[in-house]
C-alpha cells in the first residue's frame, strides 16, 4: 500500500498486486509502446497499432492514447520513448502518465515492466513504477471546495516473474508516501504549518514508526546555546523548534545524520523581501520537510544504518525584536557570526543543527536546504546544487540521486573564496564579500565551518523543491525533492574512506 498517510491524504491509497495474466475485472490495461510504434514483447492483447497513426502519438515518454483490443479490452498505450534509451526515470514518468490518463479509473493493470531491458534490474524497475504511479496520483486538496481526487484503488502488475517483485512494489509505494508527506508539509500555508505544527507532525511520525524523538522548545534553544536559531526566531511571535528524530536498527553498522532547514515562512527579516519575493516563501522549510518525511520511511528501506534527523524550524519575520544587520550571534559550536543580511538566515539555523549533528558522532552528514537564489541562477529550477568536503561521500549521494531521478550537479567549495566570509568583528559573516557573486558557493563555505572533519554533503534544493508547473509525477507546488535521494543513499550507504 501507499505507506504512511500524508498530512492531507493527498495520494491515492493504491494497493499493488501481481499476476501472471490480466485479471478479468480490471477497467484499463496500460501497455508500453516504443518509438516507431513497437510493442514490448509479451503484450497479452491483440492491438492494431496502425490505428495510432494520425493521432499525433509518437510514443514519446509519457504520451498516452486509449485503444480497444481485439477482445474488447480497454487499453491505454503508454509511450516509452526509444527502446535503447529506457531508464528508471523514463519508467517513472511513463507510469505516472498512465495514472494521469486513467485518473477516474479504480482498477488498473499494466505490463509496463515488460519494457524493461535486462540490464536495468527488475526489482529497481518495480520500485520506480510504483513510485511514479503513486506520486502521479498526488493532489493537495485540503483547501479545495470541490476536489477531484484520483480514483485509483488497485494496480495489478502483470508478468511471469511479477510475484517476486511484490516487496519492491510495496517499497516504492512506501517511498512515494513519504514524498507525499513532504509535499503536503510544503504546500500547507505558512499560517498553518508553523514550527509547532511541524513538531506535531514529527511526533506523529515518531509514534507510528517507532522512532526516538526529542524537541527543543524556545527555552531549550536558549539553554543549549543555539544562537543562530534563536537569533532568526527573535522577530517572530511563533516559537522556534529544533526537532531531532532517531532511527536505531538493532545492530547499526554506521550512523548518518540528515539536517534540514525549516524556515516555515521567510519574509527576509529586516532585510525584507519584495511582496513578489515572498509569494512562495512557505516553501523555505522544504529541507526540514524532506528530513521528517524521509525519517517516516527509513525503516522501510531495510537499512542497518542508524539515522539521526535534525530539523531547525522557525519563521523569519521583522519586528522590534528582530535581529539587525550588524548583530553578532554565537553558534552552538562557539563560532560567532556577524549578520549583515537577515535574509541569509537559513545558514544560521543550519549552523546550529550541523553543530548538533557533529555531536552525534555520525559517519556522514547530509543537509538539505532551499538556501540560495544563486543556486537557481546557476542550475535553474530543476537541478539541485551539491557541495561536499569528501569525494567519496559526494559520489554516493550523486549516485543515489541519479538512481531515483532527482538531478543534482556538483559545485565546488573553493578555498580561495573562504576570505569572502571573513568578518572584521566576528569569526565569520553570513554573506560573502564578492558583491553578490558566487553566492551558492560562499553559503556552502559558511556551512562547512560547522561540520568539523566529518564527511558532509550540502544539497541546495532552492530550485527543484517547488515547481511552477506540473510534469507527469511532479506536481505544481511542493515536490518533496530530496526524500527519495536520501532514502536511497541510506539504503546503499558505505562508510566513507578517510580523506587523503
C-alpha positions as CSV (number, residue, x, y, z in Angstrom):
1,X,0.0,0.0,0.0
2,X,1.0,3.6,-0.3
3,X,2.6,3.8,3.2
4,X,2.3,6.5,5.8
5,X,-0.6,8.8,5.1
6,X,0.3,12.3,4.1
7,X,-1.0,15.3,6.1
8,X,-3.9,16.0,3.7
9,X,-4.3,12.4,2.5
10,X,-3.3,13.7,-0.9
11,X,-2.3,10.5,-2.7
12,X,-4.5,7.6,-3.8
13,X,-4.5,4.6,-1.4
14,X,-3.2,2.2,-4.0
15,X,-2.9,-1.5,-3.4
16,X,-0.3,-3.1,-5.7
17,X,-0.7,-6.8,-6.6
18,X,0.9,-9.1,-9.1
19,X,-0.4,-11.7,-11.6
20,X,0.8,-13.8,-14.5
21,X,-2.1,-12.7,-16.6
22,X,-4.5,-9.8,-17.0
23,X,-7.4,-10.1,-14.4
24,X,-10.8,-10.1,-16.0
25,X,-12.2,-7.4,-13.8
26,X,-9.7,-4.5,-14.4
27,X,-11.1,-1.5,-16.1
28,X,-7.9,-0.5,-18.1
29,X,-4.8,-2.2,-19.2
30,X,-1.7,0.0,-19.7
31,X,0.8,-1.3,-22.2
32,X,4.2,0.1,-23.2
33,X,4.8,1.3,-26.8
34,X,8.2,2.3,-28.0
35,X,9.1,4.9,-30.7
36,X,8.3,3.6,-34.1
37,X,5.1,2.2,-32.6
38,X,6.7,-1.0,-31.4
39,X,5.0,-3.1,-28.7
40,X,7.1,-4.7,-26.0
41,X,7.5,-8.4,-26.3
42,X,4.8,-10.4,-24.5
43,X,2.0,-7.9,-24.7
44,X,-1.0,-10.0,-23.7
45,X,-3.6,-8.4,-26.0
46,X,-4.1,-8.1,-29.7
47,X,-3.6,-4.5,-30.7
48,X,-3.8,-2.7,-34.0
49,X,-1.2,0.0,-33.6
50,X,-1.9,1.2,-37.1
51,X,-4.9,3.0,-35.6
52,X,-2.5,5.3,-33.7
53,X,-1.3,6.8,-37.0
54,X,-2.8,10.2,-37.5
55,X,-3.5,10.6,-33.8
56,X,-0.3,12.6,-33.1
57,X,1.0,9.7,-31.0
58,X,4.8,9.2,-31.4
59,X,5.3,7.1,-28.3
60,X,7.3,9.8,-26.6
61,X,7.9,9.2,-22.9
62,X,4.6,10.0,-21.1
63,X,2.4,10.2,-24.1
64,X,-0.8,8.2,-23.8
65,X,-3.6,7.1,-26.1
66,X,-6.7,4.9,-25.4
67,X,-7.3,1.9,-27.7
68,X,-9.6,-1.1,-27.8
69,X,-8.0,-4.5,-28.1
70,X,-9.4,-7.3,-30.3
71,X,-11.1,-8.9,-27.3
72,X,-12.8,-5.6,-26.3
73,X,-10.3,-4.8,-23.5
74,X,-9.8,-1.1,-22.9
75,X,-6.1,-0.5,-23.4
76,X,-4.0,2.6,-22.7
77,X,-1.0,2.8,-25.0
78,X,1.8,4.4,-23.0
79,X,4.8,6.0,-24.7
80,X,8.2,4.8,-23.6
81,X,10.4,6.6,-26.0
82,X,13.4,5.0,-27.7
83,X,13.8,1.3,-26.6
84,X,17.6,1.6,-26.0
85,X,17.2,4.8,-24.0
86,X,14.8,3.5,-21.4
87,X,16.0,4.0,-17.8
88,X,14.3,4.1,-14.4
89,X,13.3,7.8,-14.7
90,X,11.6,7.2,-18.0
91,X,9.7,4.3,-16.4
92,X,8.6,6.5,-13.5
93,X,7.4,9.2,-16.0
94,X,5.6,6.7,-18.1
95,X,3.9,5.1,-15.1
96,X,2.9,8.5,-13.8
97,X,1.4,9.4,-17.2
98,X,-0.7,6.2,-17.1
99,X,-2.2,7.2,-13.8
100,X,-2.9,10.7,-15.1
101,X,-4.7,9.3,-18.1
102,X,-6.7,6.9,-16.0
103,X,-7.5,9.4,-13.2
104,X,-11.1,8.3,-12.8
105,X,-10.4,4.6,-13.0
106,X,-10.4,2.4,-9.9
107,X,-8.7,-0.7,-11.2
108,X,-5.7,-0.7,-13.5
109,X,-3.5,-3.5,-14.8
110,X,-0.1,-2.9,-16.5
111,X,2.6,-4.6,-18.4
112,X,5.0,-1.7,-18.4
113,X,7.7,-3.8,-16.8
114,X,7.8,-5.8,-20.0
115,X,9.6,-2.8,-21.5
116,X,12.5,-3.0,-19.0
117,X,15.7,-4.1,-20.6
118,X,17.6,-7.0,-19.0
119,X,20.4,-4.8,-17.6
120,X,18.2,-2.3,-15.8
121,X,17.1,-4.6,-13.0
122,X,13.6,-5.7,-12.4
123,X,13.4,-5.0,-8.7
124,X,14.5,-1.4,-9.1
125,X,12.2,-1.1,-12.0
126,X,9.2,-2.3,-10.0
127,X,10.0,0.2,-7.3
128,X,10.3,3.0,-9.8
129,X,6.9,2.0,-11.4
130,X,5.2,2.1,-8.0
131,X,6.8,5.5,-7.2
132,X,5.7,7.0,-10.5
133,X,2.2,5.8,-10.2
134,X,1.6,6.8,-6.6
135,X,3.3,10.2,-6.9
136,X,1.3,11.0,-10.1
137,X,-1.9,10.5,-8.0
138,X,-0.9,13.3,-5.7
139,X,-3.2,16.3,-5.3
140,X,-3.1,18.8,-2.5
141,X,-6.7,19.4,-1.9
142,X,-7.0,20.4,1.8
143,X,-8.5,23.8,0.9
144,X,-10.4,22.9,-2.3
145,X,-14.2,23.2,-2.0
146,X,-14.8,20.6,-4.8
147,X,-11.7,18.4,-5.1
148,X,-11.5,15.7,-7.8
149,X,-9.0,13.2,-6.3
150,X,-7.6,10.3,-8.2
151,X,-9.9,7.3,-8.0
152,X,-7.3,4.6,-8.4
153,X,-7.5,1.9,-5.8
154,X,-5.6,-1.1,-7.2
155,X,-2.8,-1.8,-9.7
156,X,-2.1,-5.3,-10.9
157,X,1.4,-5.7,-12.3
158,X,1.3,-8.4,-14.9
159,X,4.3,-10.6,-15.8
160,X,5.8,-14.0,-15.5
161,X,8.0,-13.1,-12.5
162,X,5.7,-10.5,-11.0
163,X,5.2,-12.2,-7.7
164,X,8.9,-11.9,-6.9
165,X,8.6,-8.1,-7.3
166,X,5.9,-7.6,-4.7
167,X,8.3,-6.3,-2.0
168,X,9.8,-3.8,-4.4
169,X,6.3,-2.5,-5.4
170,X,5.5,-2.1,-1.7
171,X,8.7,-0.3,-1.1
172,X,8.1,2.1,-4.0
173,X,4.6,2.9,-2.7
174,X,6.1,3.5,0.8
175,X,8.7,5.8,-0.5
176,X,6.1,7.7,-2.5
177,X,4.0,8.1,0.6
178,X,7.0,9.8,2.3
179,X,7.4,12.1,-0.6
180,X,3.7,13.0,-0.5
181,X,4.1,13.8,3.2
182,X,6.9,16.3,2.3
183,X,4.8,17.8,-0.4
184,X,1.9,18.3,2.0
185,X,4.1,20.0,4.6
186,X,5.5,22.4,2.0
187,X,2.1,23.1,0.4
188,X,0.3,24.0,3.6
189,X,0.0,27.7,4.1
190,X,2.7,29.2,6.4
191,X,0.0,30.3,8.8
192,X,-0.9,26.7,9.4
193,X,2.5,25.0,9.0
194,X,4.2,26.7,11.9
195,X,7.2,25.3,13.8
196,X,4.9,23.9,16.4
197,X,2.8,22.2,13.7
198,X,6.0,20.6,12.3
199,X,6.7,19.4,15.8
200,X,3.3,17.8,16.0
201,X,3.8,16.0,12.6
202,X,7.2,14.8,13.7
203,X,5.7,13.4,16.9
204,X,3.0,11.5,14.9
205,X,5.8,10.1,12.6
206,X,7.9,9.1,15.6
207,X,5.0,7.3,17.3
208,X,3.9,5.5,14.2
209,X,7.4,4.4,13.1
210,X,8.9,3.7,16.5
211,X,11.5,6.5,16.3
212,X,13.1,8.3,19.2
213,X,12.2,12.0,19.3
214,X,13.5,15.0,21.2
215,X,12.2,18.5,20.6
216,X,14.0,21.7,21.8
217,X,11.5,24.4,22.7
218,X,12.4,28.1,23.0
219,X,13.8,27.7,26.5
220,X,15.9,24.6,25.4
221,X,17.2,26.5,22.4
222,X,18.5,29.3,24.6
223,X,19.9,26.8,27.2
224,X,21.6,24.7,24.6
225,X,23.3,27.8,23.1
226,X,21.6,27.6,19.6
227,X,22.3,31.2,18.9
228,X,21.7,31.1,15.2
229,X,18.2,29.6,15.6
230,X,17.4,31.8,18.5
231,X,18.5,34.9,16.6
232,X,16.5,34.2,13.5
233,X,13.4,33.4,15.6
234,X,13.7,36.6,17.6
235,X,11.5,38.6,15.2
236,X,8.5,36.2,15.3
237,X,5.8,35.6,17.8
238,X,5.8,31.9,16.8
239,X,8.3,30.0,18.9
240,X,11.1,28.1,17.2
241,X,11.7,24.3,17.4
242,X,14.7,22.1,16.9
243,X,13.4,18.6,16.1
244,X,15.5,15.5,16.5
245,X,14.3,12.1,15.2
246,X,16.4,8.9,15.5
247,X,16.0,5.6,13.7
248,X,18.0,2.9,15.5
249,X,18.2,-0.6,13.9
250,X,19.1,-3.5,16.2
251,X,22.8,-3.7,15.2
252,X,23.7,-0.5,13.4
253,X,26.9,-0.7,11.3
254,X,27.1,3.1,10.8
255,X,25.4,6.4,11.6
256,X,24.2,9.0,9.2
257,X,22.9,12.5,10.1
258,X,20.3,14.3,8.0
259,X,19.8,18.0,8.6
260,X,17.0,20.2,7.2
261,X,16.4,23.9,7.0
262,X,12.9,24.6,8.4
263,X,12.1,28.3,7.8
264,X,8.3,28.0,7.8
265,X,8.0,31.5,6.3
266,X,10.7,33.8,5.2
267,X,10.0,37.5,4.9
268,X,13.7,38.2,4.9
269,X,13.5,39.7,8.3
270,X,14.6,43.4,8.5
271,X,16.4,42.8,5.2
272,X,12.9,42.3,3.9
273,X,12.0,40.7,0.5
274,X,9.6,42.2,-2.0
275,X,6.0,41.1,-2.0
276,X,6.6,39.0,-5.1
277,X,9.7,37.5,-3.4
278,X,7.5,36.3,-0.5
279,X,4.8,34.6,-2.5
280,X,6.3,31.1,-2.3
281,X,8.2,31.5,0.9
282,X,6.1,28.9,2.7
283,X,8.4,26.5,0.8
284,X,11.5,27.7,2.7
285,X,11.1,24.7,5.0
286,X,11.4,22.1,2.2
287,X,14.7,20.8,3.7
288,X,13.1,20.1,7.1
289,X,10.0,18.6,5.3
290,X,12.3,16.3,3.4
291,X,14.1,15.2,6.6
292,X,10.9,14.5,8.6
293,X,9.4,12.7,5.6
294,X,12.5,10.6,5.0
295,X,12.5,9.6,8.6
296,X,8.9,8.4,8.2
297,X,10.1,5.7,5.7
298,X,13.6,4.9,6.6
299,X,12.6,1.7,8.3
300,X,11.1,0.5,5.0
301,X,14.5,0.6,3.3
302,X,15.7,-2.4,5.4
303,X,18.8,-0.5,6.3
304,X,21.1,-1.4,9.2
305,X,22.3,2.3,9.4
306,X,21.3,4.4,12.3
307,X,19.8,7.7,11.1
308,X,19.6,10.9,13.1
309,X,17.3,13.5,11.5
310,X,17.5,17.2,12.7
311,X,15.2,20.0,11.6
312,X,15.8,23.6,12.6
313,X,12.4,25.3,12.4
314,X,11.4,29.0,12.8
315,X,9.8,31.9,11.0
316,X,12.0,34.8,9.8
317,X,10.0,38.0,10.3
318,X,10.6,41.7,11.0
319,X,9.6,43.2,14.4
320,X,11.0,45.3,17.1
321,X,12.7,42.2,18.5
322,X,14.2,41.0,15.2
323,X,18.0,40.8,14.7
324,X,19.5,43.7,12.9
325,X,22.2,43.8,10.2
326,X,25.4,44.1,12.1
327,X,24.3,42.0,15.0
328,X,26.6,39.1,16.1
329,X,25.3,35.7,17.0
330,X,27.1,32.8,18.7
331,X,26.5,29.4,17.2
332,X,26.4,26.1,19.2
333,X,30.0,25.2,18.3
334,X,31.2,28.5,19.8
335,X,31.8,30.4,16.5
336,X,30.5,33.9,16.2
337,X,28.7,35.2,13.1
338,X,28.2,38.8,12.0
339,X,24.8,39.0,10.4
340,X,25.0,41.5,7.6
341,X,21.9,40.3,5.8
342,X,19.0,38.9,7.8
343,X,17.6,37.3,4.6
344,X,20.6,34.9,4.7
345,X,19.0,33.2,7.6
346,X,18.9,29.6,6.6
347,X,22.6,29.1,7.0
348,X,22.3,30.5,10.6
349,X,19.8,27.9,11.7
350,X,21.7,25.1,9.8
351,X,24.9,26.1,11.6
352,X,23.3,25.2,15.0
353,X,21.8,22.0,13.6
354,X,25.0,20.9,11.9
355,X,26.9,21.6,15.1
356,X,24.5,19.3,17.0
357,X,24.7,16.7,14.3
358,X,28.5,16.5,14.7
359,X,28.0,15.8,18.4
360,X,26.0,12.6,17.4
361,X,29.4,11.3,16.1
362,X,28.0,10.3,12.6
363,X,30.0,8.7,9.9
364,X,28.5,11.1,7.4
365,X,26.2,14.1,7.3
366,X,23.8,15.4,4.6
367,X,22.0,18.7,4.8
368,X,19.1,19.8,2.6
369,X,18.1,23.4,2.3
370,X,16.4,25.9,0.0
371,X,19.4,28.0,0.7
372,X,20.3,30.4,-2.2
373,X,18.7,32.1,-5.2
374,X,22.3,32.0,-6.6
375,X,22.0,28.2,-7.0
376,X,18.8,28.7,-9.0
377,X,20.6,31.2,-11.2
378,X,23.4,28.7,-11.8
379,X,21.4,25.5,-12.2
380,X,17.9,26.5,-13.0
381,X,14.7,25.3,-11.3
382,X,15.1,21.5,-11.8
383,X,18.6,20.7,-10.6
384,X,20.0,20.9,-7.0
385,X,23.5,22.0,-6.2
386,X,25.7,19.5,-4.4
387,X,28.8,20.6,-2.4
388,X,30.9,18.4,-0.3
389,X,34.2,18.1,1.7
390,X,34.6,14.5,0.8
391,X,34.8,13.0,-2.7
392,X,33.6,9.5,-1.8
393,X,30.5,10.7,0.1
394,X,29.7,13.1,-2.7
395,X,29.8,10.2,-5.1
396,X,27.5,8.2,-3.0
397,X,24.9,11.0,-2.9
398,X,25.3,11.7,-6.6
399,X,24.7,8.1,-7.5
400,X,21.7,7.8,-5.2
401,X,20.2,10.9,-6.8
402,X,20.8,9.6,-10.3
403,X,19.1,6.3,-9.5
404,X,15.9,7.9,-8.2
405,X,15.7,10.6,-10.9
406,X,16.4,13.7,-8.7
407,X,19.1,15.6,-10.6
408,X,22.0,17.2,-8.8
409,X,25.1,18.9,-10.0
410,X,28.4,19.1,-8.2
411,X,29.6,22.6,-7.3
412,X,33.0,23.4,-5.8
413,X,33.9,24.7,-2.4
414,X,36.9,26.8,-3.4
415,X,39.2,27.6,-0.5
416,X,40.3,30.8,-2.2
417,X,36.7,32.1,-1.7
418,X,36.8,31.5,2.0
419,X,38.1,35.0,2.6
420,X,34.8,36.3,1.3
421,X,33.1,35.5,4.6
422,X,35.9,36.9,6.8
423,X,34.5,39.4,9.3
424,X,36.1,42.4,11.0
425,X,34.1,42.0,14.2
426,X,33.3,38.2,14.4
427,X,34.7,34.9,13.3
428,X,32.8,34.9,10.1
429,X,29.9,36.8,8.4
430,X,26.8,35.4,6.9
431,X,27.2,36.8,3.4
432,X,30.1,36.9,1.0
433,X,32.1,40.0,0.1
434,X,32.1,39.4,-3.6
435,X,29.2,41.8,-4.5
436,X,26.6,39.1,-4.9
437,X,28.9,36.7,-6.9
438,X,29.3,33.0,-6.0
439,X,26.5,33.2,-3.5
440,X,25.8,29.5,-3.5
441,X,29.5,28.7,-3.0
442,X,30.1,31.1,-0.2
443,X,26.9,29.8,1.5
444,X,28.4,26.3,1.3
445,X,31.7,27.5,2.7
446,X,29.8,29.1,5.6
447,X,28.2,25.8,6.4
448,X,31.5,24.0,6.2
449,X,32.6,25.9,9.2
450,X,30.2,23.9,11.3
451,X,30.9,20.3,10.2
452,X,34.4,19.9,11.6
453,X,36.2,17.0,9.9
454,X,33.0,14.9,9.3
455,X,32.3,13.8,5.7
456,X,29.5,16.1,4.7
457,X,27.3,16.8,1.7
458,X,25.2,20.0,1.3
459,X,22.2,19.9,-1.1
460,X,20.9,23.3,-2.1
461,X,17.4,22.4,-3.3
462,X,16.2,26.0,-3.8
463,X,15.3,25.3,-7.4
464,X,13.6,21.8,-7.5
465,X,11.8,21.9,-4.2
466,X,8.9,24.0,-5.6
467,X,7.7,23.9,-9.2
468,X,5.7,26.5,-11.1
469,X,4.2,23.8,-13.4
470,X,3.4,20.1,-13.3
471,X,5.2,17.4,-15.2
472,X,3.9,13.8,-15.1
473,X,4.5,12.6,-11.5
474,X,5.9,16.0,-10.4
475,X,3.1,18.4,-9.3
476,X,3.0,22.2,-9.3
477,X,4.0,23.4,-5.8
478,X,6.0,21.4,-3.4
479,X,7.8,18.4,-4.9
480,X,9.3,16.6,-1.9
481,X,12.6,16.8,-3.7
482,X,15.4,15.1,-1.7
483,X,13.3,12.5,0.1
484,X,14.0,9.7,-2.4
485,X,17.6,10.7,-2.7
486,X,18.4,10.4,1.0
487,X,16.4,7.2,1.4
488,X,18.3,5.6,-1.5
489,X,21.5,7.0,-0.1
490,X,20.8,5.5,3.4
491,X,19.8,2.1,1.9
492,X,23.1,1.8,0.0
493,X,25.4,3.7,2.4
494,X,29.0,2.7,2.8
495,X,31.3,4.3,5.4
496,X,33.4,6.9,3.5
497,X,37.2,6.3,3.5
498,X,39.3,8.9,5.4
499,X,40.1,11.9,3.2
500,X,43.7,11.9,2.0
